[in-house]
Every structure is written in C-alpha cells, then in structure tokens.
C-alpha cells in the first residue's frame, strides 16, 4: 500500500487522505502496529503523527460478539516472533492506559478492562479500536450490543467512533 501510494503520488504527504484500510474482525488488527512501525522507522514520521495517520486510515468492523472472533494473542509468542510490533503495541497500550486514567482517574478497574495487554494476552479487538477512527457492527442490533455490552467502556470514551454498517442480502439481490 505504501509503495503503491508513493509511486502514484511521489511522496507520503497525502497518505492519510488517500488510503483506507478495513480491519475485518480482529484477524488483521496487527496492521496498526506494523503501519506505525513502517511510518516511524522507514518514513521518519513522528510517533504522534504516525498514530494520527494510522487512525485516519484504519476502520474496524466487528462481525460477532462471540469470543471466537475476539482474538487474543499470546504476549510471549508475539514478543518472540515480532519484537518490533510487540514493542509498539506495548507503547500504544501504555499511552492508552494513561489516557484512560486521565479521563477516569478513580477507575483502575476500567483501565484493566480496556487495556490491550492483560494476563499474558494481547486483546486484538482493543488494539483495533484504539488504532481506528471508526468501529462498526454489521446490523443495527449488533451495533447497539457492541456499544452497550462488548465495547461499552470504549463507547463511553469515544462515542463518535461507533457507527453501524448493515451487511446482508436484500430480497431484490437474492
């Protein structure tokens, strides 16, 4: 994506305006850490600017509230296999937890629930929400459930991020 953008536009100046990445469930959520790594290391972008660009580019769609779709990756394994991305996730998580503490100073339990890293696991949905500008469900009821149950804490922090995009087949198309 970066290579193609650079070939077409000649620079990275408009990258955040021209590119969109859809994180479809939690499987591709690692794109957030890898995009941050690439922008900072290869394109000499500052940390804050890289996070701004990443968030403007990425959107996260949750397809189900079932645990199976909410991947948690083993922290030690990720650290061994992808140490640079792991370090970035750690830094993002530290920054995020500080932001949550500043917003909810007496609610350490909320910080624990929202943390990307807990009990040796990395919560990929939390990474996807933090690194995206939009979060959506795939039906009106589903979108309401993620706002009121599954990602309630995140919705209370960023209600403007949450939206609905209804998937499905209409009778006419069927």
ROBA-943343 format. One line per field, with one value per atom (N, C-alpha, C, O): residue number from 1; x, y, z. Coordinates in steps of 0.02 Angstrom, whole numbers, plus 50000, padded with zeros to 5 digits. Example, Ala and Ser with C-alpha at 12.3 -4.5 7.8 and 13.67 -1.06 7.14 Angstrom:
pos: (1 | 1 | 1 | 1 | 2 | 2 | 2 | 2);
east: (50660 | 50615 | 50660 | 50712 | 50642 | 50684 | 50645 | 50670);
north: (49716 | 49775 | 49835 | 49834 | 49888 | 49947 | 50002 | 50057);
up: (50390 | 50390 | 50390 | 50423 | 50354 | 50357 | 50394 | 50402);
This chain:
pos: (1 | 1 | 1 | 1 | 2 | 2 | 2 | 2 | 3 | 3 | 3 | 3 | 4 | 4 | 4 | 4 | 5 | 5 | 5 | 5 | 6 | 6 | 6 | 6 | 7 | 7 | 7 | 7 | 8 | 8 | 8 | 8 | 9 | 9 | 9 | 9 | 10 | 10 | 10 | 10 | 11 | 11 | 11 | 11 | 12 | 12 | 12 | 12 | 13 | 13 | 13 | 13 | 14 | 14 | 14 | 14 | 15 | 15 | 15 | 15 | 16 | 16 | 16 | 16 | 17 | 17 | 17 | 17 | 18 | 18 | 18 | 18 | 19 | 19 | 19 | 19 | 20 | 20 | 20 | 20 | 21 | 21 | 21 | 21 | 22 | 22 | 22 | 22 | 23 | 23 | 23 | 23 | 24 | 24 | 24 | 24 | 25 | 25 | 25 | 25 | 26 | 26 | 26 | 26 | 27 | 27 | 27 | 27 | 28 | 28 | 28 | 28 | 29 | 29 | 29 | 29 | 30 | 30 | 30 | 30 | 31 | 31 | 31 | 31 | 32 | 32 | 32 | 32 | 33 | 33 | 33 | 33 | 34 | 34 | 34 | 34 | 35 | 35 | 35 | 35 | 36 | 36 | 36 | 36 | 37 | 37 | 37 | 37 | 38 | 38 | 38 | 38 | 39 | 39 | 39 | 39 | 40 | 40 | 40 | 40 | 41 | 41 | 41 | 41 | 42 | 42 | 42 | 42 | 43 | 43 | 43 | 43 | 44 | 44 | 44 | 44 | 45 | 45 | 45 | 45 | 46 | 46 | 46 | 46 | 47 | 47 | 47 | 47 | 48 | 48 | 48 | 48 | 49 | 49 | 49 | 49 | 50 | 50 | 50 | 50 | 51 | 51 | 51 | 51 | 52 | 52 | 52 | 52 | 53 | 53 | 53 | 53 | 54 | 54 | 54 | 54 | 55 | 55 | 55 | 55 | 56 | 56 | 56 | 56 | 57 | 57 | 57 | 57 | 58 | 58 | 58 | 58 | 59 | 59 | 59 | 59 | 60 | 60 | 60 | 60 | 61 | 61 | 61 | 61 | 62 | 62 | 62 | 62 | 63 | 63 | 63 | 63 | 64 | 64 | 64 | 64 | 65 | 65 | 65 | 65 | 66 | 66 | 66 | 66 | 67 | 67 | 67 | 67 | 68 | 68 | 68 | 68 | 69 | 69 | 69 | 69 | 70 | 70 | 70 | 70 | 71 | 71 | 71 | 71 | 72 | 72 | 72 | 72 | 73 | 73 | 73 | 73 | 74 | 74 | 74 | 74 | 75 | 75 | 75 | 75 | 76 | 76 | 76 | 76 | 77 | 77 | 77 | 77 | 78 | 78 | 78 | 78 | 79 | 79 | 79 | 79 | 80 | 80 | 80 | 80 | 81 | 81 | 81 | 81 | 82 | 82 | 82 | 82 | 83 | 83 | 83 | 83 | 84 | 84 | 84 | 84 | 85 | 85 | 85 | 85 | 86 | 86 | 86 | 86 | 87 | 87 | 87 | 87 | 88 | 88 | 88 | 88 | 89 | 89 | 89 | 89 | 90 | 90 | 90 | 90 | 91 | 91 | 91 | 91 | 92 | 92 | 92 | 92 | 93 | 93 | 93 | 93 | 94 | 94 | 94 | 94 | 95 | 95 | 95 | 95 | 96 | 96 | 96 | 96 | 97 | 97 | 97 | 97 | 98 | 98 | 98 | 98 | 99 | 99 | 99 | 99 | 100 | 100 | 100 | 100 | 101 | 101 | 101 | 101 | 102 | 102 | 102 | 102 | 103 | 103 | 103 | 103 | 104 | 104 | 104 | 104 | 105 | 105 | 105 | 105 | 106 | 106 | 106 | 106 | 107 | 107 | 107 | 107 | 108 | 108 | 108 | 108 | 109 | 109 | 109 | 109 | 110 | 110 | 110 | 110 | 111 | 111 | 111 | 111 | 112 | 112 | 112 | 112 | 113 | 113 | 113 | 113 | 114 | 114 | 114 | 114 | 115 | 115 | 115 | 115 | 116 | 116 | 116 | 116 | 117 | 117 | 117 | 117 | 118 | 118 | 118 | 118 | 119 | 119 | 119 | 119 | 120 | 120 | 120 | 120 | 121 | 121 | 121 | 121 | 122 | 122 | 122 | 122 | 123 | 123 | 123 | 123 | 124 | 124 | 124 | 124 | 125 | 125 | 125 | 125 | 126 | 126 | 126 | 126 | 127 | 127 | 127 | 127 | 128 | 128 | 128 | 128 | 129 | 129 | 129 | 129 | 130 | 130 | 130 | 130 | 131 | 131 | 131 | 131 | 132 | 132 | 132 | 132 | 133 | 133 | 133 | 133 | 134 | 134 | 134 | 134 | 135 | 135 | 135 | 135 | 136 | 136 | 136 | 136 | 137 | 137 | 137 | 137 | 138 | 138 | 138 | 138 | 139 | 139 | 139 | 139 | 140 | 140 | 140 | 140 | 141 | 141 | 141 | 141 | 142 | 142 | 142 | 142 | 143 | 143 | 143 | 143 | 144 | 144 | 144 | 144 | 145 | 145 | 145 | 145 | 146 | 146 | 146 | 146 | 147 | 147 | 147 | 147 | 148 | 148 | 148 | 148 | 149 | 149 | 149 | 149 | 150 | 150 | 150 | 150 | 151 | 151 | 151 | 151 | 152 | 152 | 152 | 152 | 153 | 153 | 153 | 153 | 154 | 154 | 154 | 154 | 155 | 155 | 155 | 155 | 156 | 156 | 156 | 156 | 157 | 157 | 157 | 157 | 158 | 158 | 158 | 158 | 159 | 159 | 159 | 159 | 160 | 160 | 160 | 160 | 161 | 161 | 161 | 161 | 162 | 162 | 162 | 162 | 163 | 163 | 163 | 163 | 164 | 164 | 164 | 164 | 165 | 165 | 165 | 165 | 166 | 166 | 166 | 166 | 167 | 167 | 167 | 167 | 168 | 168 | 168 | 168 | 169 | 169 | 169 | 169 | 170 | 170 | 170 | 170 | 171 | 171 | 171 | 171 | 172 | 172 | 172 | 172 | 173 | 173 | 173 | 173 | 174 | 174 | 174 | 174);
east: (50042 | 50000 | 50044 | 50032 | 50094 | 50138 | 50178 | 50184 | 50205 | 50244 | 50202 | 50224 | 50142 | 50098 | 50079 | 50079 | 50064 | 50047 | 50106 | 50097 | 50165 | 50225 | 50237 | 50257 | 50225 | 50233 | 50183 | 50200 | 50122 | 50069 | 50077 | 50070 | 50090 | 50090 | 50160 | 50166 | 50211 | 50279 | 50304 | 50363 | 50259 | 50278 | 50225 | 50174 | 50238 | 50191 | 50145 | 50106 | 50150 | 50113 | 50037 | 50006 | 50007 | 49935 | 49914 | 49856 | 49959 | 49945 | 49883 | 49840 | 49878 | 49820 | 49754 | 49701 | 49757 | 49696 | 49675 | 49617 | 49722 | 49709 | 49699 | 49673 | 49719 | 49719 | 49668 | 49660 | 49633 | 49588 | 49600 | 49607 | 49603 | 49612 | 49556 | 49544 | 49521 | 49466 | 49492 | 49514 | 49488 | 49507 | 49444 | 49399 | 49441 | 49381 | 49387 | 49421 | 49354 | 49364 | 49435 | 49468 | 49458 | 49523 | 49582 | 49639 | 49569 | 49624 | 49678 | 49737 | 49661 | 49713 | 49731 | 49761 | 49714 | 49725 | 49799 | 49815 | 49843 | 49915 | 49937 | 49991 | 49896 | 49912 | 49926 | 49966 | 49893 | 49903 | 49975 | 50007 | 50000 | 50069 | 50118 | 50169 | 50104 | 50151 | 50151 | 50204 | 50093 | 50091 | 50128 | 50165 | 50118 | 50155 | 50230 | 50268 | 50251 | 50322 | 50350 | 50402 | 50313 | 50336 | 50339 | 50387 | 50288 | 50288 | 50344 | 50378 | 50355 | 50407 | 50477 | 50521 | 50489 | 50556 | 50576 | 50631 | 50533 | 50551 | 50537 | 50569 | 50490 | 50471 | 50483 | 50460 | 50518 | 50540 | 50483 | 50491 | 50424 | 50366 | 50369 | 50388 | 50350 | 50350 | 50297 | 50250 | 50304 | 50257 | 50186 | 50140 | 50177 | 50109 | 50079 | 50020 | 50119 | 50094 | 50078 | 50028 | 50119 | 50106 | 50040 | 50002 | 50027 | 49964 | 49905 | 49853 | 49913 | 49860 | 49845 | 49786 | 49896 | 49887 | 49855 | 49808 | 49881 | 49854 | 49780 | 49740 | 49762 | 49691 | 49648 | 49590 | 49675 | 49634 | 49624 | 49575 | 49669 | 49666 | 49624 | 49587 | 49630 | 49600 | 49530 | 49514 | 49488 | 49421 | 49414 | 49440 | 49377 | 49370 | 49297 | 49253 | 49284 | 49218 | 49218 | 49259 | 49173 | 49163 | 49103 | 49049 | 49113 | 49059 | 49018 | 48961 | 49044 | 49007 | 49033 | 49091 | 48990 | 49011 | 49036 | 49052 | 49039 | 49063 | 49138 | 49176 | 49159 | 49229 | 49277 | 49333 | 49256 | 49298 | 49322 | 49375 | 49284 | 49301 | 49342 | 49365 | 49351 | 49388 | 49456 | 49468 | 49500 | 49564 | 49605 | 49606 | 49638 | 49688 | 49751 | 49750 | 49805 | 49868 | 49915 | 49918 | 49950 | 49996 | 50052 | 50087 | 50059 | 50107 | 50179 | 50216 | 50199 | 50268 | 50282 | 50336 | 50234 | 50244 | 50251 | 50295 | 50208 | 50213 | 50280 | 50311 | 50301 | 50364 | 50423 | 50469 | 50421 | 50474 | 50472 | 50524 | 50411 | 50405 | 50409 | 50438 | 50380 | 50376 | 50395 | 50352 | 50459 | 50478 | 50465 | 50448 | 50474 | 50463 | 50389 | 50371 | 50346 | 50274 | 50250 | 50208 | 50278 | 50261 | 50279 | 50239 | 50338 | 50360 | 50312 | 50296 | 50290 | 50242 | 50176 | 50146 | 50152 | 50089 | 50096 | 50050 | 50153 | 50166 | 50162 | 50131 | 50195 | 50196 | 50126 | 50105 | 50089 | 50020 | 49978 | 49939 | 49986 | 49947 | 49964 | 49919 | 50028 | 50047 | 50016 | 49990 | 50019 | 49990 | 49915 | 49886 | 49883 | 49810 | 49789 | 49743 | 49823 | 49805 | 49814 | 49774 | 49865 | 49874 | 49815 | 49790 | 49794 | 49736 | 49673 | 49635 | 49662 | 49602 | 49607 | 49557 | 49666 | 49674 | 49661 | 49631 | 49683 | 49671 | 49597 | 49572 | 49562 | 49489 | 49447 | 49397 | 49469 | 49432 | 49481 | 49500 | 49502 | 49557 | 49546 | 49594 | 49484 | 49471 | 49448 | 49424 | 49454 | 49427 | 49482 | 49485 | 49524 | 49578 | 49551 | 49583 | 49492 | 49461 | 49444 | 49450 | 49422 | 49408 | 49473 | 49474 | 49527 | 49591 | 49610 | 49632 | 49602 | 49617 | 49574 | 49599 | 49509 | 49463 | 49480 | 49473 | 49503 | 49514 | 49585 | 49599 | 49630 | 49700 | 49705 | 49668 | 49752 | 49765 | 49802 | 49799 | 49837 | 49878 | 49855 | 49854 | 49837 | 49815 | 49827 | 49811 | 49854 | 49864 | 49902 | 49885 | 49953 | 49994 | 49962 | 49987 | 49907 | 49871 | 49865 | 49858 | 49867 | 49856 | 49786 | 49772 | 49744 | 49675 | 49674 | 49678 | 49668 | 49672 | 49614 | 49622 | 49555 | 49498 | 49512 | 49494 | 49544 | 49560 | 49612 | 49608 | 49661 | 49709 | 49674 | 49689 | 49628 | 49592 | 49550 | 49548 | 49517 | 49477 | 49522 | 49507 | 49575 | 49620 | 49651 | 49658 | 49669 | 49703 | 49659 | 49684 | 49593 | 49546 | 49507 | 49499 | 49482 | 49440 | 49366 | 49326 | 49348 | 49278 | 49276 | 49321 | 49223 | 49210 | 49137 | 49093 | 49124 | 49054 | 49036 | 49079 | 48972 | 48942 | 48912 | 48917 | 48880 | 48856 | 48780 | 48753 | 48746 | 48673 | 48656 | 48695 | 48599 | 48581 | 48582 | 48610 | 48552 | 48552 | 48623 | 48642 | 48663 | 48732 | 48771 | 48809 | 48764 | 48799 | 48779 | 48821 | 48715 | 48693 | 48723 | 48742 | 48728 | 48757 | 48831 | 48854 | 48868 | 48939 | 48947 | 48995 | 48901 | 48905 | 48883 | 48910 | 48836 | 48807 | 48836 | 48827 | 48869 | 48897 | 48971 | 49014 | 48986 | 49053 | 49106 | 49158 | 49093 | 49142 | 49114 | 49130 | 49074 | 49041 | 49090 | 49078 | 49146 | 49195 | 49225 | 49235 | 49237 | 49265 | 49213 | 49230 | 49150 | 49096 | 49089 | 49078 | 49095 | 49091 | 49149 | 49142 | 49207 | 49265 | 49260 | 49275 | 49239 | 49237 | 49171 | 49170 | 49115 | 49051 | 49051 | 49015 | 49090 | 49092 | 49123 | 49113 | 49162 | 49194 | 49144 | 49154 | 49091 | 49048 | 48990 | 48957 | 48981 | 48929 | 48902 | 48926 | 48854 | 48826 | 48833 | 48822 | 48852 | 48851 | 48817 | 48846 | 48756 | 48718 | 48741 | 48741 | 48761 | 48777 | 48715 | 48667 | 48716 | 48660 | 48640 | 48669 | 48589 | 48563 | 48492 | 48450 | 48477 | 48408 | 48370 | 48401 | 48305 | 48265 | 48277 | 48279 | 48285 | 48296 | 48361 | 48362 | 48414 | 48477 | 48474 | 48507 | 48435 | 48430 | 48403 | 48395);
north: (49940 | 50000 | 50063 | 50110 | 50062 | 50120 | 50128 | 50184 | 50074 | 50076 | 50102 | 50146 | 50076 | 50098 | 50172 | 50209 | 50192 | 50262 | 50307 | 50358 | 50288 | 50328 | 50331 | 50384 | 50276 | 50276 | 50323 | 50358 | 50323 | 50363 | 50437 | 50480 | 50452 | 50521 | 50551 | 50612 | 50511 | 50536 | 50554 | 50566 | 50556 | 50571 | 50541 | 50515 | 50546 | 50521 | 50576 | 50564 | 50636 | 50692 | 50680 | 50699 | 50649 | 50640 | 50569 | 50550 | 50531 | 50461 | 50453 | 50411 | 50492 | 50487 | 50508 | 50490 | 50545 | 50567 | 50519 | 50518 | 50481 | 50440 | 50366 | 50330 | 50342 | 50270 | 50253 | 50291 | 50197 | 50170 | 50096 | 50060 | 50072 | 50001 | 49979 | 50008 | 49927 | 49899 | 49839 | 49790 | 49843 | 49788 | 49747 | 49766 | 49690 | 49649 | 49595 | 49545 | 49606 | 49568 | 49578 | 49626 | 49536 | 49550 | 49518 | 49531 | 49478 | 49443 | 49491 | 49478 | 49546 | 49590 | 49649 | 49698 | 49646 | 49703 | 49721 | 49777 | 49674 | 49688 | 49743 | 49770 | 49759 | 49812 | 49878 | 49918 | 49888 | 49950 | 49957 | 50008 | 49904 | 49906 | 49908 | 49942 | 49870 | 49868 | 49933 | 49955 | 49964 | 50028 | 50082 | 50123 | 50081 | 50126 | 50115 | 50163 | 50052 | 50036 | 50063 | 50094 | 50050 | 50070 | 50146 | 50174 | 50180 | 50254 | 50284 | 50330 | 50259 | 50287 | 50269 | 50312 | 50205 | 50182 | 50197 | 50222 | 50182 | 50188 | 50257 | 50277 | 50293 | 50358 | 50416 | 50472 | 50402 | 50454 | 50498 | 50558 | 50467 | 50502 | 50502 | 50452 | 50557 | 50559 | 50510 | 50492 | 50489 | 50442 | 50469 | 50435 | 50531 | 50560 | 50567 | 50553 | 50587 | 50594 | 50525 | 50517 | 50475 | 50407 | 50380 | 50347 | 50394 | 50372 | 50409 | 50379 | 50473 | 50512 | 50483 | 50475 | 50469 | 50442 | 50373 | 50358 | 50331 | 50263 | 50265 | 50229 | 50306 | 50312 | 50340 | 50320 | 50384 | 50412 | 50360 | 50364 | 50312 | 50262 | 50201 | 50175 | 50180 | 50115 | 50122 | 50170 | 50073 | 50065 | 49992 | 49947 | 49979 | 49911 | 49890 | 49924 | 49833 | 49803 | 49741 | 49695 | 49739 | 49679 | 49642 | 49671 | 49578 | 49539 | 49499 | 49480 | 49485 | 49446 | 49461 | 49480 | 49453 | 49464 | 49399 | 49398 | 49346 | 49282 | 49285 | 49316 | 49254 | 49254 | 49232 | 49257 | 49185 | 49158 | 49211 | 49205 | 49264 | 49316 | 49372 | 49418 | 49367 | 49418 | 49389 | 49370 | 49387 | 49354 | 49386 | 49447 | 49343 | 49363 | 49325 | 49264 | 49361 | 49331 | 49326 | 49372 | 49271 | 49260 | 49312 | 49320 | 49348 | 49403 | 49379 | 49411 | 49325 | 49299 | 49277 | 49291 | 49244 | 49221 | 49280 | 49280 | 49330 | 49389 | 49426 | 49449 | 49430 | 49462 | 49426 | 49458 | 49359 | 49320 | 49325 | 49332 | 49321 | 49319 | 49388 | 49395 | 49437 | 49505 | 49557 | 49594 | 49559 | 49602 | 49677 | 49713 | 49701 | 49772 | 49790 | 49841 | 49748 | 49760 | 49754 | 49792 | 49705 | 49696 | 49759 | 49783 | 49785 | 49846 | 49904 | 49943 | 49909 | 49962 | 49952 | 50000 | 49890 | 49876 | 49894 | 49923 | 49878 | 49897 | 49973 | 49998 | 50008 | 50081 | 50111 | 50157 | 50084 | 50106 | 50093 | 50136 | 50034 | 50016 | 50062 | 50084 | 50076 | 50121 | 50190 | 50220 | 50215 | 50280 | 50278 | 50324 | 50226 | 50219 | 50215 | 50250 | 50173 | 50166 | 50232 | 50248 | 50271 | 50337 | 50383 | 50419 | 50380 | 50421 | 50401 | 50445 | 50336 | 50313 | 50335 | 50358 | 50329 | 50352 | 50427 | 50449 | 50465 | 50538 | 50554 | 50600 | 50516 | 50528 | 50500 | 50530 | 50443 | 50410 | 50397 | 50339 | 50449 | 50443 | 50396 | 50373 | 50380 | 50337 | 50267 | 50229 | 50250 | 50187 | 50142 | 50133 | 50115 | 50071 | 50006 | 49976 | 49985 | 49925 | 49936 | 49890 | 49996 | 50013 | 50010 | 49984 | 50036 | 50034 | 49962 | 49946 | 49917 | 49846 | 49816 | 49779 | 49830 | 49802 | 49825 | 49787 | 49887 | 49916 | 49905 | 49914 | 49885 | 49875 | 49826 | 49777 | 49839 | 49794 | 49731 | 49679 | 49737 | 49681 | 49664 | 49707 | 49600 | 49578 | 49503 | 49464 | 49483 | 49412 | 49375 | 49319 | 49407 | 49374 | 49368 | 49332 | 49404 | 49402 | 49473 | 49521 | 49478 | 49542 | 49539 | 49496 | 49585 | 49588 | 49627 | 49688 | 49590 | 49621 | 49668 | 49716 | 49654 | 49700 | 49767 | 49819 | 49767 | 49830 | 49869 | 49931 | 49833 | 49866 | 49896 | 49953 | 49858 | 49882 | 49944 | 49991 | 49944 | 50003 | 50063 | 50118 | 50054 | 50110 | 50140 | 50200 | 50098 | 50121 | 50139 | 50151 | 50141 | 50155 | 50219 | 50241 | 50248 | 50308 | 50290 | 50330 | 50231 | 50208 | 50135 | 50095 | 50118 | 50049 | 50036 | 50076 | 49981 | 49967 | 49893 | 49849 | 49883 | 49817 | 49808 | 49852 | 49750 | 49735 | 49732 | 49712 | 49752 | 49758 | 49807 | 49815 | 49838 | 49888 | 49858 | 49888 | 49799 | 49768 | 49751 | 49763 | 49724 | 49707 | 49769 | 49767 | 49823 | 49885 | 49911 | 49937 | 49905 | 49926 | 49881 | 49905 | 49816 | 49770 | 49784 | 49781 | 49801 | 49815 | 49880 | 49888 | 49927 | 49990 | 49982 | 50016 | 49938 | 49933 | 49875 | 49874 | 49828 | 49771 | 49760 | 49775 | 49733 | 49710 | 49765 | 49754 | 49822 | 49877 | 49939 | 49995 | 49928 | 49982 | 50034 | 50094 | 50012 | 50059 | 50102 | 50162 | 50071 | 50109 | 50158 | 50214 | 50136 | 50181 | 50241 | 50297 | 50230 | 50286 | 50334 | 50394 | 50309 | 50351 | 50388 | 50447 | 50352 | 50380 | 50364 | 50324 | 50393 | 50376 | 50395 | 50364 | 50445 | 50467 | 50415 | 50418 | 50368 | 50316 | 50262 | 50230 | 50252 | 50194 | 50211 | 50262 | 50166 | 50175 | 50107 | 50055 | 50107 | 50044 | 50042 | 50092 | 49985 | 49972 | 49904 | 49852 | 49905 | 49844 | 49803 | 49826 | 49741 | 49693 | 49652 | 49653 | 49616 | 49572 | 49571 | 49605 | 49532 | 49523 | 49549 | 49528 | 49593 | 49616 | 49565 | 49526 | 49566 | 49519 | 49529 | 49481 | 49591 | 49606 | 49572 | 49544 | 49576 | 49545 | 49469 | 49433 | 49443 | 49372 | 49337 | 49276);
up: (50000 | 50000 | 50000 | 49962 | 50043 | 50048 | 49983 | 49957 | 49958 | 49897 | 49839 | 49801 | 49832 | 49777 | 49785 | 49736 | 49846 | 49858 | 49838 | 49805 | 49858 | 49843 | 49767 | 49742 | 49732 | 49659 | 49625 | 49577 | 49648 | 49618 | 49636 | 49592 | 49699 | 49722 | 49732 | 49741 | 49732 | 49737 | 49806 | 49816 | 49854 | 49923 | 49970 | 49947 | 50034 | 50084 | 50110 | 50156 | 50083 | 50109 | 50114 | 50163 | 50064 | 50062 | 50083 | 50075 | 50110 | 50126 | 50170 | 50155 | 50223 | 50268 | 50237 | 50262 | 50182 | 50148 | 50092 | 50072 | 50066 | 50006 | 50020 | 49977 | 50078 | 50091 | 50145 | 50193 | 50138 | 50189 | 50196 | 50147 | 50258 | 50273 | 50318 | 50371 | 50297 | 50336 | 50375 | 50346 | 50441 | 50485 | 50495 | 50533 | 50461 | 50460 | 50515 | 50505 | 50571 | 50632 | 50657 | 50636 | 50702 | 50733 | 50697 | 50715 | 50646 | 50612 | 50586 | 50597 | 50553 | 50526 | 50572 | 50549 | 50636 | 50681 | 50689 | 50709 | 50675 | 50681 | 50633 | 50640 | 50583 | 50536 | 50572 | 50549 | 50629 | 50666 | 50690 | 50679 | 50722 | 50746 | 50688 | 50691 | 50635 | 50580 | 50540 | 50517 | 50532 | 50499 | 50540 | 50512 | 50605 | 50649 | 50641 | 50635 | 50642 | 50635 | 50569 | 50567 | 50515 | 50448 | 50442 | 50416 | 50466 | 50462 | 50503 | 50479 | 50563 | 50606 | 50582 | 50576 | 50567 | 50551 | 50479 | 50466 | 50432 | 50361 | 50332 | 50283 | 50361 | 50333 | 50381 | 50369 | 50435 | 50483 | 50507 | 50517 | 50516 | 50542 | 50618 | 50648 | 50650 | 50723 | 50749 | 50712 | 50811 | 50841 | 50839 | 50817 | 50861 | 50864 | 50794 | 50785 | 50745 | 50677 | 50648 | 50613 | 50662 | 50638 | 50666 | 50631 | 50730 | 50761 | 50729 | 50716 | 50717 | 50684 | 50615 | 50597 | 50576 | 50509 | 50513 | 50476 | 50557 | 50564 | 50581 | 50551 | 50629 | 50648 | 50592 | 50585 | 50551 | 50497 | 50442 | 50404 | 50436 | 50383 | 50402 | 50361 | 50465 | 50485 | 50513 | 50548 | 50496 | 50523 | 50543 | 50510 | 50598 | 50624 | 50621 | 50648 | 50590 | 50588 | 50632 | 50622 | 50680 | 50721 | 50692 | 50685 | 50676 | 50645 | 50695 | 50679 | 50754 | 50802 | 50872 | 50881 | 50921 | 50990 | 51022 | 51081 | 50982 | 51008 | 51023 | 50985 | 51077 | 51098 | 51043 | 51038 | 51001 | 50948 | 50899 | 50869 | 50891 | 50844 | 50877 | 50843 | 50942 | 50979 | 50998 | 51055 | 50949 | 50958 | 51013 | 51022 | 51051 | 51099 | 51081 | 51076 | 51071 | 51050 | 51110 | 51151 | 51115 | 51169 | 51167 | 51117 | 51223 | 51227 | 51216 | 51178 | 51248 | 51240 | 51169 | 51142 | 51138 | 51070 | 51021 | 50978 | 51030 | 50986 | 50998 | 50950 | 51060 | 51076 | 51042 | 51018 | 51041 | 51009 | 50934 | 50902 | 50905 | 50832 | 50799 | 50745 | 50831 | 50802 | 50855 | 50879 | 50875 | 50931 | 50919 | 50965 | 50858 | 50845 | 50851 | 50880 | 50823 | 50827 | 50900 | 50923 | 50936 | 51007 | 51046 | 51086 | 51035 | 51070 | 51055 | 51100 | 50994 | 50976 | 51011 | 51035 | 51013 | 51049 | 51122 | 51152 | 51153 | 51222 | 51231 | 51278 | 51186 | 51191 | 51180 | 51215 | 51131 | 51120 | 51182 | 51202 | 51211 | 51270 | 51330 | 51365 | 51340 | 51394 | 51385 | 51432 | 51323 | 51307 | 51318 | 51348 | 51295 | 51301 | 51374 | 51395 | 51414 | 51484 | 51522 | 51566 | 51504 | 51533 | 51515 | 51558 | 51452 | 51431 | 51469 | 51490 | 51478 | 51514 | 51587 | 51615 | 51618 | 51688 | 51694 | 51743 | 51645 | 51648 | 51642 | 51674 | 51601 | 51591 | 51649 | 51667 | 51677 | 51732 | 51789 | 51801 | 51825 | 51873 | 51932 | 51962 | 51948 | 52006 | 51985 | 52027 | 51921 | 51897 | 51867 | 51806 | 51911 | 51888 | 51858 | 51816 | 51880 | 51851 | 51778 | 51737 | 51760 | 51691 | 51649 | 51594 | 51677 | 51642 | 51628 | 51573 | 51677 | 51668 | 51614 | 51571 | 51615 | 51564 | 51494 | 51446 | 51488 | 51422 | 51396 | 51337 | 51439 | 51420 | 51361 | 51357 | 51317 | 51260 | 51283 | 51250 | 51338 | 51363 | 51434 | 51478 | 51443 | 51510 | 51516 | 51471 | 51573 | 51589 | 51533 | 51516 | 51506 | 51455 | 51386 | 51343 | 51376 | 51312 | 51284 | 51322 | 51219 | 51185 | 51154 | 51112 | 51174 | 51150 | 51085 | 51084 | 51030 | 50964 | 50949 | 50912 | 50976 | 50966 | 50998 | 50971 | 51057 | 51090 | 51050 | 51045 | 51022 | 50978 | 50917 | 50897 | 50888 | 50829 | 50844 | 50804 | 50901 | 50920 | 50931 | 50906 | 50967 | 50983 | 50919 | 50914 | 50872 | 50812 | 50754 | 50699 | 50764 | 50710 | 50723 | 50780 | 50669 | 50677 | 50680 | 50703 | 50657 | 50659 | 50680 | 50664 | 50717 | 50739 | 50722 | 50739 | 50689 | 50673 | 50682 | 50679 | 50694 | 50692 | 50623 | 50580 | 50611 | 50544 | 50539 | 50488 | 50592 | 50593 | 50649 | 50695 | 50645 | 50696 | 50766 | 50812 | 50776 | 50842 | 50864 | 50921 | 50818 | 50834 | 50854 | 50903 | 50817 | 50833 | 50901 | 50938 | 50919 | 50986 | 51040 | 51093 | 51026 | 51075 | 51087 | 51144 | 51036 | 51048 | 51087 | 51125 | 51078 | 51115 | 51188 | 51232 | 51200 | 51268 | 51309 | 51370 | 51277 | 51314 | 51299 | 51340 | 51241 | 51224 | 51229 | 51259 | 51199 | 51199 | 51235 | 51216 | 51286 | 51323 | 51348 | 51341 | 51377 | 51403 | 51348 | 51357 | 51290 | 51233 | 51206 | 51187 | 51203 | 51180 | 51226 | 51203 | 51292 | 51339 | 51330 | 51342 | 51309 | 51297 | 51231 | 51226 | 51178 | 51110 | 51075 | 51028 | 51096 | 51063 | 50989 | 50949 | 50970 | 50900 | 50853 | 50793 | 50880 | 50839 | 50817 | 50765 | 50855 | 50845 | 50798 | 50804 | 50750 | 50699 | 50678 | 50702 | 50634 | 50608 | 50532 | 50498 | 50507 | 50435 | 50426 | 50442 | 50401 | 50396 | 50336 | 50279 | 50350 | 50297 | 50282 | 50320 | 50228 | 50215 | 50142 | 50100 | 50130 | 50063 | 50062 | 50102 | 50016 | 50008 | 49966 | 49929 | 49970 | 49931 | 49856 | 49817 | 49836 | 49766 | 49741 | 49687 | 49780 | 49761 | 49766 | 49728 | 49814 | 49824 | 49762 | 49761);
